[in-house]
Amino acid sequence: MLRVAEPFIDQDEKDAVADAMARAALSGHMQDYIVRFERGFAAYCGVEHGIGTNNGTTSIHLALAALGIGPGDEVLVSTYTNMATFFAVLYLGATPVPIDCEPETWNMNPALLERALTPHSRAIMPVHIFGHPVDMDSVLEIARARNLFVVEDAAQAHGAEYKGRKVGGLSDAASFSFYSNKVITTGEGGMVVTGNADVAERCRAYRNLCYGRENRFMHEDVGFNYRLSNLHAAVGWAQVNKIDANVAKKRQIAGWYRERLKHRPELLLPVERPWARSVYWMYHIVLSPDCRIDRARIMAYLAEAGIETRPGFVPFNMQKIAIERGLAAAADCPVANGLADRAFYVPSGVGLTEDQVDMVASALLKALGRPI
Ligand SMILES: *Cc1c(COP(=O)(O)O)cnc(C)c1O
């Protein structure tokens, strides 16, 4: 089976882990690879502070907690995303407000923000979906006018650029994931990056149970244990050096797919805005509304040919748990709902060869060509 993603690991990661092992440097209190990974990755994003966590979900939770988001606050979130983005808001007792996406980039549509604002709005959380950066100036302009925080969920976008600047450094705080299918990986891991020293300090405290500064065991608040282990950080430290190569490969893969699929009007392929450098985390394809072959059929055909695919995300406004709790209505976000029905992504791992892309593209074209 050709998988949608495979982590890329070589001798660098093995050496770093072996080094940490040999010194029994397993946990974060020894500093070590954690600090090197945090500094290296934050510097890559062009910001001063990085706070490593045990996954990308906890890093979103941590960033929002550090900004003081809590009950009664509303956070405007891109509806078409991994539900981890929404769950982090719910963990804090705050209210997520789903925002529909742009039809071509599939990112939060900034034109819809104004009408979703209320006196309770506290933050906006754009997601750089599939590695294409959000139109951040439009988001930031609205946030500044209303004094709202902006938190980027950059879990899919390590190395993506908006107007020449790396994502992660474009807002009050950003969250990354290093799960094994992301642009770089630690197996499980995450990081908050921020240019704000106060936010960074609060993230460090909340990550580590808010231990007391004078009396260690007189805790300063109800903290979390979201620490990253030093072994995972050793992997991450070695992976930072691979971001640019992984991004270059993903861009090449996207080019190979585009070349082979662009002549089919029933396929809406990923776009790249002139101000954007996308990392094409996954090659995400949308069937046009007039495509006569349905998605399930195409995905089944590809599976038979040994090709793994995944359907598009189910947006927050279509999640049963959101509708039952009165947090959203299915009809709220029509653009995202279309993606939920008609989108899927194809193998996009950095180990893919042009021949393999050829094989996927041919199978897809064949699936489209079959009579109903
Ligand atoms: C993967 C992902 C997450 C969650 O990260 P984990 O490390 O799996 O917890 C959050 N948001 C988005 C957009 C993601 O793609």
The ligand as a Tripos MOL2 file, in Angstrom:
@<TRIPOS>MOLECULE
LIG
   15    15     1     0     0
SMALL
NO_CHARGES

@<TRIPOS>ATOM
      1 C1         -2.2290   17.2730   13.3850 C.3       1 LIG1
      2 C2         -2.9970   18.4910   13.6870 C.ar      1 LIG1
      3 C3         -3.2850   18.8680   15.0080 C.ar      1 LIG1
      4 C4         -3.0250   17.9930   16.1900 C.3       1 LIG1
      5 O1         -1.7220   17.6320   16.3790 O.3       1 LIG1
      6 P1         -1.3950   16.3000   17.2110 P.3       1 LIG1
      7 O2          0.0830   16.3310   17.3260 O.co2     1 LIG1
      8 O3         -1.9040   15.1370   16.4450 O.co2     1 LIG1
      9 O4         -2.0660   16.4400   18.5490 O.co2     1 LIG1
     10 C5         -3.9210   20.0790   15.2220 C.ar      1 LIG1
     11 N1         -4.2890   20.8650   14.1990 N.ar      1 LIG1
     12 C6         -4.0630   20.5240   12.9240 C.ar      1 LIG1
     13 C7         -4.4790   21.4670   11.8400 C.3       1 LIG1
     14 C8         -3.4240   19.3190   12.6260 C.ar      1 LIG1
     15 O5         -3.2140   18.9900   11.3460 O.3       1 LIG1
@<TRIPOS>BOND
     1     1     2 1
     2     2     3 ar
     3     2    14 ar
     4     3     4 1
     5     3    10 ar
     6     4     5 1
     7     5     6 1
     8     6     7 2
     9     6     8 1
    10     6     9 1
    11    10    11 ar
    12    11    12 ar
    13    12    13 1
    14    12    14 ar
    15    14    15 1
@<TRIPOS>SUBSTRUCTURE
     1 LIG1         1 GROUP 0 **** ****
